[in-house]
């Protein structure tokens, strides 16, 4: 058996921990002087969702993005967050 310890956490506590981590990551990016263009993977990581879900939002729900080549997308985090808030998901 390894030295790793399993810790049980209530779902509400886990949700709070995740929300705090996302908020910290968001603040780090919003405080930048010039809005950084983020990759699909980076936006997904910050929001705690899959890359596929971010691409789905673009394709089906018109999530704000900047085309960056044939299949690449870039995002301004502040625009995505405003869009999510408007849709009632943030």
C-alpha positions in Angstrom: 0.0 0.0 0.0 1.3 3.5 -0.8 1.7 6.4 1.6 -1.1 8.4 -0.1 -4.0 9.3 2.1 -7.5 9.5 0.8 -9.5 12.5 2.0 -13.3 12.6 1.8 -14.8 15.9 1.0 -18.5 16.9 0.9 -19.7 17.8 -2.5 -20.5 21.4 -1.3 -17.0 21.8 0.0 -15.5 20.5 -3.2 -17.7 22.9 -5.2 -16.5 25.8 -3.0 -12.9 24.8 -3.5 -13.3 24.6 -7.2 -15.1 28.0 -7.4 -12.3 29.6 -5.4 -9.6 28.1 -7.7 -11.5 29.4 -10.8 -12.0 32.8 -9.3 -8.3 33.1 -8.4 -7.3 32.1 -12.0 -9.8 34.5 -13.5 -8.6 37.4 -11.4 -5.0 36.7 -12.5 -6.0 37.0 -16.1 -8.4 39.9 -15.8 -5.8 42.0 -14.0 -3.5 41.9 -17.1 -3.1 45.3 -18.8 -4.0 44.0 -22.2 -6.5 41.2 -22.6 -4.6 38.1 -23.4 -5.9 35.8 -26.2 -6.3 32.4 -24.6 -6.5 29.0 -26.3 -9.5 26.7 -26.0 -7.6 24.5 -23.6 -6.7 27.4 -21.4 -10.2 28.7 -21.2 -11.5 25.2 -20.5 -9.0 24.8 -17.7 -9.8 28.1 -16.1 -13.5 27.4 -16.2 -13.2 23.8 -15.2 -14.9 22.4 -18.2 -13.8 20.3 -21.2 -12.3 21.7 -24.4 -15.2 20.1 -26.3 -17.7 22.0 -24.2 -16.0 25.3 -25.0 -16.0 24.4 -28.8 -19.7 23.5 -28.5 -20.4 26.9 -26.9 -18.8 28.5 -29.9 -20.5 26.3 -32.5 -24.0 26.2 -31.0 -24.4 29.1 -28.7 -22.2 31.8 -30.3 -19.6 32.2 -27.5 -17.4 35.2 -28.2 -14.1 34.1 -29.8 -11.4 35.2 -32.2 -10.7 32.9 -35.2 -7.0 32.1 -35.2 -6.5 29.9 -38.3 -8.5 27.2 -40.0 -9.5 25.3 -36.8 -8.0 27.3 -34.0 -9.9 29.6 -31.7 -8.7 32.2 -29.3 -10.7 33.8 -26.5 -10.6 37.0 -24.3 -11.5 35.7 -20.9 -13.4 38.8 -19.9 -15.7 38.4 -22.9 -16.3 34.7 -22.2 -17.1 35.4 -18.6 -19.5 38.3 -19.5 -21.2 35.9 -22.0 -21.5 33.2 -19.4 -22.9 35.6 -16.9 -25.5 36.9 -19.4 -26.5 33.3 -20.0 -26.8 32.6 -16.3 -24.0 30.1 -16.0 -21.3 31.9 -14.1 
